[in-house]
Amino acid sequence: MDRRTTNSLAIEDFKKNSNVAFGILYQNYFVYVKKYILNNKGKSEDAEDIFQDSLLILYEKLHSDNFEAYTCLGNYIVGISKNLWLKRLKNRNFYIEFPDTYFIENQQEINSAIENEKYYWEKLTGYIKAISSHCQNLIQDIFVQNKSIEEIQDKYQYSSKHNAQNQKYKCIEQIRKIKNDNAH
């Protein structure tokens, strides 16, 4: 099933107030939001709050007139979450409640964050498609499937964890080289 079909199904689920779409987004994308927030002075509870707020904003956006998904809904969630977390960091001494009008008042900023996230993921996907197929699989297993280095060692039959770590490093270096070559 291609991404556009998956998005259409998720959008239909959201519009039907189905928890299925929320569950799928949570299962597939919460880990990215949590990792981002933990790496940026946050706690697990912050990540849960931000993710829930992001789902509500996405829900409102999907119910607005003429919404069309140009990228995976997960990219929208991650972009909205990053935007919300950055706003919260700016006001660290205060807990921000997001009023019902938050989406309307911040629509341009939210759309900008979504577009930036979409652009980031499109570029990253392009870089990954340009590396060796072995590295594509390894990167997928490590960063998308969240497999441990022990699982990687076992799956790819590396003789040690050190060799698995070394291969991971080499694959990341392939991506860096392609990124740097494209920057010039």
C-alpha positions as CSV (number, residue, x, y, z in Angstrom):
1,M,0.0,0.0,0.0
2,D,1.6,3.3,-1.0
3,R,1.9,6.3,1.3
4,R,-0.9,8.3,-0.3
5,T,-3.4,5.5,0.1
6,T,-2.2,5.1,3.7
7,N,-2.7,8.8,4.3
8,S,-6.2,8.7,2.8
9,L,-7.2,5.8,5.1
10,A,-5.7,7.6,8.2
11,I,-7.5,10.9,7.2
12,E,-10.8,9.0,6.8
13,D,-10.2,7.4,10.3
14,F,-9.5,10.7,11.8
15,K,-12.6,12.3,10.3
16,K,-14.7,9.3,11.6
17,N,-13.3,10.0,15.1
18,S,-11.7,6.6,15.0
19,N,-9.0,5.7,17.5
20,V,-7.3,3.5,14.9
21,A,-5.5,6.4,13.2
22,F,-4.5,7.9,16.6
23,G,-3.1,4.5,17.6
24,I,-1.2,4.0,14.4
25,L,0.4,7.4,14.6
26,Y,1.2,6.9,18.3
27,Q,2.8,3.5,17.6
28,N,4.9,4.7,14.7
29,Y,5.9,8.2,15.6
30,F,5.8,8.8,19.3
31,V,9.3,7.3,19.6
32,Y,10.7,10.1,17.3
33,V,8.9,12.9,19.3
34,K,10.0,11.4,22.6
35,K,13.6,11.1,21.4
36,Y,13.6,14.7,20.2
37,I,12.2,16.0,23.4
38,L,14.5,13.9,25.6
39,N,17.5,15.2,23.6
40,N,16.2,18.8,24.1
41,K,15.8,19.2,27.9
42,G,12.5,17.3,28.2
43,K,11.1,14.4,30.1
44,S,9.0,11.4,29.0
45,E,5.9,13.2,30.5
46,D,6.6,16.2,28.3
47,A,6.8,14.0,25.2
48,E,3.5,12.5,26.0
49,D,1.8,15.9,26.6
50,I,3.3,17.4,23.4
51,F,2.4,14.3,21.3
52,Q,-1.2,14.5,22.5
53,D,-1.4,18.2,21.8
54,S,0.0,17.6,18.3
55,L,-2.6,14.9,17.6
56,L,-5.3,17.4,18.6
57,I,-3.9,20.1,16.3
58,L,-3.6,17.6,13.5
59,Y,-7.2,16.5,14.1
60,E,-8.3,20.2,13.8
61,K,-6.2,20.6,10.7
62,L,-7.7,17.5,9.0
63,H,-11.2,18.9,9.7
64,S,-10.3,22.3,8.3
65,D,-11.4,23.2,4.7
66,N,-9.4,21.8,1.8
67,F,-6.7,20.0,3.8
68,E,-4.6,17.8,1.6
69,A,-1.7,15.6,2.9
70,Y,1.4,16.0,0.8
71,T,3.5,13.9,3.0
72,C,3.1,11.1,5.6
73,L,0.8,12.2,8.4
74,G,3.7,11.2,10.8
75,N,5.8,14.0,9.3
76,Y,3.0,16.4,10.2
77,I,2.9,15.1,13.8
78,V,6.6,15.3,14.2
79,G,6.7,18.8,12.8
80,I,3.9,20.0,15.0
81,S,5.5,18.4,18.0
82,K,8.8,20.0,17.4
83,N,7.1,23.4,17.0
84,L,5.2,23.0,20.3
85,W,8.2,21.8,22.2
86,L,10.3,24.8,21.0
87,K,7.5,27.1,22.1
88,R,7.4,25.4,25.5
89,L,11.2,25.7,25.9
90,K,11.0,29.4,25.2
91,N,8.5,29.7,28.1
92,R,10.2,27.1,30.3
93,N,9.2,28.7,33.6
94,F,5.5,28.5,32.6
95,Y,3.4,25.6,31.6
96,I,1.5,26.5,28.5
97,E,-2.1,25.4,28.0
98,F,-3.0,25.5,24.4
99,P,-6.4,27.1,24.0
100,D,-9.0,26.0,21.5
101,T,-7.9,28.9,19.2
102,Y,-4.2,27.8,19.2
103,F,-4.4,26.3,15.7
104,I,-6.1,29.3,14.2
105,E,-3.8,31.8,15.8
106,N,-0.6,29.9,14.9
107,Q,-1.7,28.3,11.6
108,Q,1.1,29.9,9.6
109,E,3.8,28.9,12.1
110,I,2.5,25.4,12.3
111,N,2.3,25.1,8.5
112,S,5.9,26.3,8.3
113,A,7.0,23.7,10.8
114,I,5.2,21.0,8.9
115,E,6.8,22.1,5.6
116,N,10.3,22.2,7.2
117,E,9.8,18.7,8.5
118,K,8.5,17.5,5.2
119,Y,11.5,19.0,3.4
120,Y,13.9,17.4,6.0
121,W,12.4,14.0,5.6
122,E,12.3,14.2,1.8
123,K,16.0,15.2,1.8
124,L,16.9,12.4,4.3
125,T,15.0,9.9,2.2
126,G,16.9,11.0,-0.9
127,Y,20.2,10.5,0.9
128,I,19.2,7.1,2.2
129,K,18.1,6.0,-1.3
130,A,21.6,6.9,-2.6
131,I,23.5,4.6,-0.2
132,S,24.2,0.9,-0.7
133,S,21.2,-1.4,-0.3
134,H,23.0,-3.1,2.6
135,C,23.3,0.2,4.4
136,Q,19.7,1.1,3.6
137,N,18.5,-2.1,5.3
138,L,20.9,-1.5,8.3
139,I,19.7,2.1,8.7
140,Q,16.1,1.0,8.5
141,D,16.6,-1.7,11.2
142,I,18.5,0.6,13.6
143,F,16.6,3.9,13.3
144,V,13.1,2.9,12.1
145,Q,12.7,-0.5,13.6
146,N,14.8,0.5,16.7
147,K,16.7,-2.8,16.8
148,S,19.5,-3.1,19.3
149,I,23.1,-3.5,18.3
150,E,22.9,-7.1,19.5
151,E,19.9,-7.7,17.2
152,I,21.9,-6.1,14.3
153,Q,24.9,-8.3,15.1
154,D,22.7,-11.4,15.0
155,K,20.7,-10.5,11.9
156,Y,23.7,-9.5,9.8
157,Q,25.9,-12.2,11.3
158,Y,28.7,-9.8,12.4
159,S,31.4,-11.5,14.5
160,S,31.1,-8.9,17.3
161,K,29.2,-5.9,18.6
162,H,32.2,-3.8,17.6
163,N,31.9,-4.9,14.0
164,A,28.2,-4.1,14.0
165,Q,28.9,-0.6,15.5
166,N,31.6,-0.1,12.9
167,Q,29.2,-1.0,10.0
168,K,26.6,1.4,11.4
169,Y,29.2,4.1,11.5
170,K,30.3,3.4,7.9
171,C,26.6,3.6,6.7
172,I,26.1,6.9,8.5
173,E,29.3,8.1,6.9
174,Q,27.9,7.2,3.5
175,I,24.9,9.4,4.2
176,R,27.1,12.3,5.4
177,K,29.3,12.1,2.3
178,I,26.2,12.2,0.0
179,K,24.8,15.1,2.0
180,N,28.1,17.0,1.8
181,D,28.5,16.3,-1.9
182,N,25.0,17.7,-2.5
183,A,25.8,20.8,-0.4
184,H,28.5,21.8,-2.8
